[in-house]
Amino acid sequence: MQRTLKLAESLEGSIRNRGIHASAIIIAPDDIINYIPVCTSKDADLLVTQFDGSIIENAGMLKMDFRFKTLTILRDAVRLIEKIHGIKNDLDSIPLDDKKNI
């Protein structure tokens, strides 16, 4: 019994499984595999990490949570820019490596 309790104590607080945060994305200065350990998701061709969200930031990565509210704010901003300035933007058409918008 004592051995079982010692083993249980050593496992306490450890991560039991991996999951993908539905709205989180991790941004690295270049290829993420140079900074943190990753594996491929079982459901998609995504790289995932077993690091907890708070640990990711301590490792120097930027973790962004794109929730519905954030996307709504972006949509409203695009509409206001078009209404006030007559400039039409399509966020989906801006390339991720477009230096002009960084």
Steps between C-alpha positions, in 0.01 A plus 500: 500500500781743584662440159171575325459825691856607415438429131170689511671795667766513228228512231291767671470815291644346183326542166274202433424557135551742219237717345482777250381836622222595261605862459870515586791543265869512595723745315878447488774720347553235231442123477337398828692171515813702574350614831259249654423130463204430271318203352244460226133510591314173454204675337671753270835605358561736790803521722404484867701522818455342839605820672231666708395848387682679783819303429489597131535867588784425742676325210493829307210417267202723436167326564200664342142403576270585212159483653170590343507844664841578347380396156188713541716803586712442188188467282356823642830683448512396133141623454575834670814556292298447183213722620718789624797487260359313200778244523384143449702231680470124495690352795497154340688628195793653692795259472650398834847603373387842367771733635288812438245392758734383772 
